[in-house]
Amino acid sequence: MSTYLRPYHPADLAGIYRVCLLVDAVGGARPARFHNGDLPGHVYAGPYAVADPGLAFVVADERGVGGYVVATADTLRFRQWLDEHWWPVLREQYPRRADPGDGTRDHVLIEDIHATPGAPRPWFATHPAQLHIKLADRLQGRGWGRRLMEALCAALRERGVPGAHLGVAAGNRRAIAFYDALGFTQAHEHDWGHTLVLDLVRPTAKEVTDTPD
Ligand SMILES: CC(C)(COP(=O)(O)OP(=O)(O)OC[C@H]1O[C@@H](n2cnc3c(N)ncnc32)[C@H](O)[C@@H]1OP(=O)(O)O)[C@@H](O)C(=O)NCCC(=O)NCCS
């Protein structure tokens, strides 16, 4: 079965939402449950691909989109875009609601849709890009994550973006090992996990080590 990595095309959006829903990103054995399966994509993937399709890449095979990386080059400008173009419709469609107590997580993401963003963090200036990456089980551990990140970093470097950041849950040991292998370092420890950053201006220590003599 052939597998391709390519720039995002609008026809990929549904597949990106599917992967976002089905792949766990907190290190748990099972993905969270939702009554409305669109919600994870609305929060963690869709707006990035729509706002800046040039910073989205997918891995696809005969079973469809099986992985993606999506990003914004500038977190603060992206927040402004969300407020103007993304959240208003969703806030109207999904009013805040209480935890129904049935183990579903809709109310948590609906709260994110309504949340007022916190104050800018120091790494927004030094590492303004922000990204999300996910691969379906069938494509994990085969180098696609590294290739997706390489494609994204090349696009960010072309635009002169100095660095990127992301959040990773403390329990997601696999992702933490992946980011470490790619040269990310910790910028901040939170009660939920870590903010990691990657310099894009200078080659990372890993890239220097990998350079042939
Ligand atoms: C995390 C994720 C994106 C990594 O992508 P991947 O394709 O599985 O990783 P790769 O095969 O490209 O591995 C790249 C490097 O990461 C490291 N790595 C990957 N998985 C690892 C693991 N389980 N343990 C230790 N190191 C690991 C390896 O050093 C590997 O180096 P190599 O290229 O020299 O072999 C992918 O597993 C995934 O989507 N996981 C579920 C969703 C998720 O957690 N997303 C991140 C949320 S913050």
PDBQT file of the ligand as one rigid body, heavy atoms in Angstrom, charges set to zero:
ROOT
HETATM    1  C1  LIG A 301       3.940  11.321  18.476  1.00  0.00    +0.000 C 
HETATM    2  C2  LIG A 301       3.887  10.972  16.986  1.00  0.00    +0.000 C 
HETATM    3  C3  LIG A 301       3.485  12.204  16.168  1.00  0.00    +0.000 C 
HETATM    4  C4  LIG A 301       5.300  10.506  16.558  1.00  0.00    +0.000 C 
HETATM    5  O1  LIG A 301       5.276  10.169  15.178  1.00  0.00    +0.000 OA
HETATM    6  P1  LIG A 301       5.883   8.777  14.680  1.00  0.00    +0.000 P 
HETATM    7  O2  LIG A 301       5.722   8.698  13.223  1.00  0.00    +0.000 OA
HETATM    8  O3  LIG A 301       5.267   7.691  15.489  1.00  0.00    +0.000 OA
HETATM    9  O4  LIG A 301       7.419   8.949  15.050  1.00  0.00    +0.000 OA
HETATM   10  P2  LIG A 301       8.653   8.610  14.087  1.00  0.00    +0.000 P 
HETATM   11  O5  LIG A 301       8.543   7.188  13.641  1.00  0.00    +0.000 OA
HETATM   12  O6  LIG A 301       8.753   9.638  13.030  1.00  0.00    +0.000 OA
HETATM   13  O7  LIG A 301       9.872   8.728  15.098  1.00  0.00    +0.000 OA
HETATM   14  C5  LIG A 301      10.793   9.821  15.076  1.00  0.00    +0.000 C 
HETATM   15  C6  LIG A 301      11.711   9.715  16.250  1.00  0.00    +0.000 C 
HETATM   16  O8  LIG A 301      10.976   9.862  17.468  1.00  0.00    +0.000 OA
HETATM   17  C7  LIG A 301      11.444   8.942  18.447  1.00  0.00    +0.000 C 
HETATM   18  N1  LIG A 301      10.320   8.131  18.892  1.00  0.00    +0.000 N 
HETATM   19  C8  LIG A 301       9.151   7.924  18.263  1.00  0.00    +0.000 A 
HETATM   20  N2  LIG A 301       8.370   7.115  18.988  1.00  0.00    +0.000 NA
HETATM   21  C9  LIG A 301       9.067   6.785  20.080  1.00  0.00    +0.000 A 
HETATM   22  C10 LIG A 301       8.823   5.965  21.223  1.00  0.00    +0.000 A 
HETATM   23  N3  LIG A 301       7.671   5.303  21.361  1.00  0.00    +0.000 N 
HETATM   24  N4  LIG A 301       9.784   5.846  22.149  1.00  0.00    +0.000 NA
HETATM   25  C11 LIG A 301      10.966   6.487  22.022  1.00  0.00    +0.000 A 
HETATM   26  N5  LIG A 301      11.264   7.281  20.964  1.00  0.00    +0.000 NA
HETATM   27  C12 LIG A 301      10.332   7.426  20.021  1.00  0.00    +0.000 A 
HETATM   28  C13 LIG A 301      12.487   8.079  17.833  1.00  0.00    +0.000 C 
HETATM   29  O9  LIG A 301      13.733   8.539  18.324  1.00  0.00    +0.000 OA
HETATM   30  C14 LIG A 301      12.418   8.347  16.351  1.00  0.00    +0.000 C 
HETATM   31  O10 LIG A 301      13.738   8.508  15.926  1.00  0.00    +0.000 OA
HETATM   32  P3  LIG A 301      14.230   7.817  14.576  1.00  0.00    +0.000 P 
HETATM   33  O11 LIG A 301      13.600   8.661  13.487  1.00  0.00    +0.000 OA
HETATM   34  O12 LIG A 301      15.685   7.969  14.648  1.00  0.00    +0.000 OA
HETATM   35  O13 LIG A 301      13.708   6.405  14.601  1.00  0.00    +0.000 OA
HETATM   36  C15 LIG A 301       2.898   9.803  16.705  1.00  0.00    +0.000 C 
HETATM   37  O14 LIG A 301       3.320   8.650  17.375  1.00  0.00    +0.000 OA
HETATM   38  C16 LIG A 301       1.459  10.124  17.106  1.00  0.00    +0.000 C 
HETATM   39  O15 LIG A 301       0.719  10.682  16.329  1.00  0.00    +0.000 OA
HETATM   40  N6  LIG A 301       1.067   9.752  18.333  1.00  0.00    +0.000 N 
HETATM   41  C17 LIG A 301      -0.335   9.924  18.773  1.00  0.00    +0.000 C 
HETATM   42  C18 LIG A 301      -0.801  11.381  18.812  1.00  0.00    +0.000 C 
HETATM   43  C19 LIG A 301       0.093  12.245  19.651  1.00  0.00    +0.000 C 
HETATM   44  O16 LIG A 301       0.513  11.869  20.733  1.00  0.00    +0.000 OA
HETATM   45  N7  LIG A 301       0.390  13.437  19.117  1.00  0.00    +0.000 N 
HETATM   46  C20 LIG A 301       1.194  14.424  19.825  1.00  0.00    +0.000 C 
HETATM   47  C21 LIG A 301       0.342  15.183  20.750  1.00  0.00    +0.000 C 
HETATM   48  S1  LIG A 301       1.272  16.439  21.615  1.00  0.00    +0.000 SA
ENDROOT
TORSDOF 0
